[in-house]
């Protein structure tokens, strides 16, 4: 595990630095590095819509396929040519965003435990995406299509599962029939349909799954692709000729990087790489198996079935079931451990999670086992006593290093949204000069909605909310990258100075 951490840490820092740059350029909501999954979905639909438009004008025959594409590309460059280029570049962009999305999730260890399902179902998405893209290149029927088609057929013939080698359809000019070419067309039509189905399966267990990027990011991406299509339009090679072996090819490296390797190593090695790589990707969530803390527990005599934990759970791990204890309430919360990430957001949402009770009575309707509400208050009490400047920092396990601020005392939680707003009131009422909540960057919460829910609770937009009696000038929030060490220190110092000014005015 230490080896994995050694590998992941520089990769995480790399992604975090890139994200900081995009935050400055586009803002947190439009940061493309935090929208890689939604961008991949968006690029699929751009490719699908432009593909339908192209198919209307496409001639499904060996003799006229190339001619029809050339006419679209040159005679109707202002529409057909742009549509072709958009189709090509959006397909490439889907490969790029999908690859970055996969690499980013692995780097941040977001593929194991309860997240195994999305990772595992993402493997067939990769295969179907490549089948969809490569089959599209066949239809242009230029020299590049010839190279890809012949290589693909020879690759499949190595398996020996067909009665007659399918590469025989490409032996010489005239051997490829319209009937077989129509089969290639249907492959390019139905492969994307299966791809879309698997993409739906991929997000099936994600509650409130976001499949569309923010509107501004979507419009900006489309404009960028359109400009690229006008400046560097997609064009064909020479028309395919099965009597001649093409040598001068401009490969689409997003889809065709494996073909030169196939030429060099042969079909057996490439099948071993493809199948072995797919198997390795599929079993990665269990290498090594993630050690998980116990799932949250529900204490029925404290649960009135208010549904707040159900509404706030980012992963749909809580369901509301008919009451089982005879209490005069309709429902009770039930936790599904196989879906729960142990983030603690449900604890922060429970109206019974109040610190203004004795230790014996400090029991809430839903609570984490490894960091219970009672444990949280003990840590906070100790932080109030030991803080040199009277400021208590609340941080999360995946955010900034709040312990590095020597003047203040810090309490780390799985997610800052585990902290019920009443605890802010409790800390200030019990001697803390100020409370600072330092969580993940906006739109970059490890648990999807932790930052958003915490902001809404503190600002009175989401129940349970911070009481109006709590002086807001004694509360500070910072949503920033774990790399923002200096920003964290500067924000604490500024907050301390502001508190000094407040105290001078009050005196």
N, C-alpha and C positions, 0 to 999 in steps of 0.2 A: 504493500500500500504506500510506503514511503517513496518507492520508485515512481509510482504513478503521480504522487504529489509533486515530486521533483520535476517531472515532465510537464505536468499541468500548470504549475505556478507561472512559469514564463509565458505560456500560451494565454493564460487568463490575463496577465498583465498586458500582453500585446492587444488582446481584444478590448480591454478596458481603455487603453490609450487611444485606440481607433475610435471607440465610442465617445470618448471625451471630445475628440476633434469634431465628430459629427454633431454632438450636442451643441457645440459653439456655432456650427454652420447652419444647422437646421432646427435645433431645439429638441428636447427629449422626445416629444410625441412623434416627430417625423424622422427620428434617427433610424436609418435603414438597417443598421446592425442589430437593432432590437426588434425589427420587423421582418426578419429573414423568412420566417415561415409564411407570413401573410403575403409577402412579396412573391414567394414561389407560387402560391395559389393564384395571385393576380396575374403573373406571367403565363400561367397555364391558360387562363381565360382569354388573355390577349392573343395567344397563339391559336386557341380554338376558334375565336371569332374571325380572325384574319384567315385561318385555314378554310373556314366555311365559305368566305368570300372568294378565295382563290379557287376552290373546288367548282364553283359555279361556272368559271371560265376555263376549267382544265379539260383537256381532251384525253379521255381514258383509253389510249391506244399507244402501242409502241411507235407507230409511224408519226403520230401527230402530238405526242406528249411534249417533246422538246420544243416543237414549233409553237404550241399554245403558251408555254411558259415564257418563251422569248418574246412573243407578242405582248404578253402582259408586262414584261419587264421593260421593254423599250417603247412600244407604241403607246402604251398607257402608263408611262413612268410616273405620272402625277397621281395615279390611283393604284393601278395594278402593281406597279413597281414598288410603291411605298408599302402596299399590303404584303408583298412578298418579303421585303426587307424586314418589316415589323414581325412577320411570322418567324423569320430566321432568328432575329436578334432577341425576341422574347423567349424563344426556345432555349437559346444560349443562356439568357439571363436566368431562366428557371434552373438550369444545371448549376450555374454559379451560386445562386441563392440557396439552393438545396444543399450543395456541398458545404458552403459556409455555415449553414444552419446545423448540419450534422456535426461538423468540426467544432463549432461553438458549444453545442450541447455536451459533447464529450469533454471538452476542455473544462467546462464548469461542473462536470459530474452531475449532469441532469438527465441521465439515461438509465440509472439503476433504481432499485427499490420499486416504488409504486409507478415510476415513470417507464418501466420496462416495456409496457404495451406499445406506447407511441414509438419507441425506438425499434422494437421488433417488427412492427407492421410497416416501418419506414423502409425496410430492406427490399420488399417487392416493389415499392414505389420507385426505387432506383432502377431496377430492371425494366419496369414498364416505361419509365421515362426514356430510357435509351432505345428501347424497341420503337417507341413512338417517334422519336427524333430521327433515328437512322432510317426507318422505313419512309420517312418523308423525303429524304435525300434520293431514294431510289426513283421517285416519281418524276424528277426533273429529267432523267435519262440523258445526262451528259457524261463526260468522262469520269467525273467524281462519283456519280451515281453508279456507273459501271464498276469502278474500283471497290466501292462499298458493297454493292450487291454480290459481286463474285466472291469477295473475301468473306462475307457473311454466310453465303451458301456453302462454301468450302469448310467453313468453321463448323457449321451444323452437320455436314456430311461426315465429319470425323466421328460423330457419335454413332453412326451406322444404324439409325432408327428408321430410315426411309428405305423403301424397297429399291428405289433407283436413286442414284445421287442427284440431288436437286441442282447441283452446279452444272449438270448437263444442259440445263436450259440456257446457259450462257457460253456454250462452247464456241460458237461462231456466229457471225452476222446472219440474222434470219432465224436463228434457233429459238429466240425468245418470242413466244406467241402472245397475242392480245389476251388470251384466256389466263395465262400465268401473270401477265402484267396487271390484269384486273384483280387477281388475288393479292398482289402487292398493294394495290389501292385499298382494298378492304382491310388489309393489315394495318395500314396507316389510319384508317377510320376507326377501327374497333380497339386498337391498342390504347389510344387516348381515352376511350370510354372506360376501359378497365382501369386505366391509370386514375381517372377521376373517382371511380368507385373505391380504389385502394386509398386514395387521399382522404376520402370520407371515413373509411375504416380507421385510418391513422389518427384522426382527431375524435373518434367516437367517444372515448372515455374522458375527454377534456370538457369540463363544465364551462359553458359560455365561451366555447372556442371561437377565437377571432380568425376569420378566414379572409378578411378584407383589410388591406392597409389603410391608414388614415387617408382621407380624401386628398389632402395636399400632396402627400407622398405618392399616391397613385397617379395623380395628374402630372406631377413633376417627372415621374418615371416614364410615363407615356410620352411626354414632350421630349425627354432625353433620347428615347428610342426612335422617335420620329425624326429628330435632328440627325441622329446617326444614320438613319435610313436614307436621308436626303444627301448627306455628305459622303457616305460610303455605302452606296446601294449594293444589295446582294445581286450578283450576276452569275451566269452559268459558265461552265467550261465549254469546250467544244462538244458537239453532239457525240453520244456514245457510238463506238464502233467495236464490236466484239472481235473483229479480225485484228485489232491493234491493241497492244497493252499500253495503257496511259502511263506516262512517266512524270509529266510536269503538272503536279496537282497542288492546289491550295487547300489544305485540310482545315476543316472546322475542328479545332483541337478540343473543344468542349465535348464533342461527341466521338471524335475519331482518333483520339490519342492512342487507343489500343491497337489500331490496325498496323502501324509500323512495327509494333512489338510482335504482333501476330506474324508479320512477314519475316521477322528475324528469329523468333523462338519456335514458331509452329503452333498448330491448333491444340495439341495436347497440353503444352505448358500454359497456354492462355485459358483453356478450360479449367485447368487446375487452379490458376490464379482467380478466375471468376467465381468458381464454386467454393473454393477454399476461403476467398475473401468474404463471400456472402455468408458462409457458415460462421466465420469469425465475427463478423458484424452482428449476426443474430444472437450469439451467445455472450457478447461483451457485457450485457447487464449483470451477468452472473460470474464475471471474472474481475476481481473477486466479488463475492456476494456482499451486498451492502448490509452492514449491521444496523438494524433499525431499533429505535427506542420503542417502548410500549405505546400503543395507540391511546388517545384520550379516553377518559372514563366519564360516564354520565352518572351523576348522583340524583336518582329520581325524586327524592324528597325535596331537592332544591330546583328541580326542573319543572317549569309550568307550561312547557310546550310553546314558547313564544315564537319560535322559528328563526330567531336572529342568527344563531350559529349555522342553521341550514342555509340562510340567505347569504351569509358571509363566506362560507367555505369555498375556496377557489377550485377545489377538485371534486366537488360533489360527493365527498366522503360521508356526509351526514344526511340521513333521511328521517322524515317524520313518520312515526308509526303509531297505531292506536295504543292508548294507554294500557299498561300491563300491571300496574300496581294498585288499581282501584281509586287513585286520586281523582278529584273532581276536575280534571283537565282532559281535553279531547286527545292530545297527542304527547309523545315523548321523543326525544332525540336519540337516534341510534347511529353509532359510528361503525363504518366499514373499514377495518384496518388495512385491507388490500388497496384502498384508494387514498388513505390518509398519509400526508407528508410530515406530520408531527410539527407543523409550523406554529401552532398555538393561537392562530387568528380567532378560532372559535372561543377561546378563553376570554380574549379581549372583547368579544361581542356579547358575552353573557351578562345580563343585568344584575345577577347575583354575585358577580366578581367584584366585590367591594372590600377594600382593606380596613374599613372603619368598623372592625369587629375584633373580639378577642381571638387569640390564636386557636382556641378550642373550637370556635364557631366559624373559623375561616375556611369554609367549604363552599364551593361554587357548583352550579348545575353541570358544568362540563370542565374538565381540568386535565392538564398534562400530568403524566406520572413522574417523568424525570425532572421537570421543573414545575412544581405545583404552585398554586397561588400562595400557599403558605411559604414555600421556599422563596418565591419572588419577593414577598414582603420582608422576609428576614434579610435578604441581600440588600434591599432598598434601605432598610433601617440601618444596616451597617454602613452603607454608602453615605447616608446623611451624617453619620457620626464622624467618619474619617475624611470627608471632603475638606481640603484645605481652603478652597475659595467658596465653599458652600454650594457649589453647583453639582448636581447629579446628572451624569450622562447615561442615557438609555440607548444601547446599541444592539445590533443583531449579529448573529454568527457569520453572516456572509457579507457584511458591510465594512464600514471603517473601523480601524483599530482604536476604539474609544479608550482602552486601557493605557494608550500611549500618552494621554494628556495627564501629566503628573499632578497638576494642581487640583484636579477634580477626581471624584470617585465615579466608577463606571459599573453598570450592570448590563450584562449581555444576555439576550434572549434569542431563541430561534428566529423570531421575527419581531420587530418593534411593535407590530400590531397585536402581539400577545398582551401588551400592556393595556389594561382597561383605563379609560380616561380618568376614572375616579382615583387612580394611583397618583396622577399629577396633583390633584387636589390634596391627597394625603401627604405627599412629600413636602409641598409648600406649607401645609398646615402644621407639619412636624419639624420645621426648622430649616428646610432647604431654602437657600436664597433664590435659587433658580433651578429649572429643570430643562435639560436639552435632549431632545429626541433626535438621534442621528441614524438615519436608515439608508437603504439603497438609493441609487439615483432614481429620479422620477421616470416612470415607465420602464424601470429596470429591476423591479423587485424579483427576487428569486422565487417568491411564492405568488407571483402574478399581481395580486391586488393588495398586498400588505401595506405598501406605501400609500396607495389611494384610499384605502379604508381608514388608515390612521389619520390622514389629512382631513377626511370628511368628519371623523369623530371629534377631532380637536377643534374644527371650525364649525361644529354644530349642524352638519348636513346629514349625519348618519348616527343612528341610535346604536349603542349608548354614546351620548355626546358629553363633552366637557362642560361642567356646570358654569353658569355665567358668573358666579361669585369668584371664580378663580382668576386672579389678575393675569391678563395675557402678556403683560410686559415682563413677567417672570418665567415665561415659557418661550423656548426657542426650538426651531426645527432646522435640520440640515439634511438634505437629500443629495448625497454625493457619492462619487466613486471611492472604493477602498484605496485608490492611489492618491486621493486628495488629502494627504497627511498634513500639509501646511495649511490648507483651507480649514481643516478641522481645528487645528491649533489657533488659527487667527479668529475663527468664529467664536471659540470659547473665550478668547481674550476680549473680543469686542463685546460679547455678552456680559462678561464680568465688569467691564467698564460701564456698560449701560446700567447694570444693577447698582453700581456705586453711585451713579448720578441719580438714580431713583431714590436711593436711601438718603442722599444729601438733601434732595427736595423734600422728602417726607419729614426729615428732621428740622 
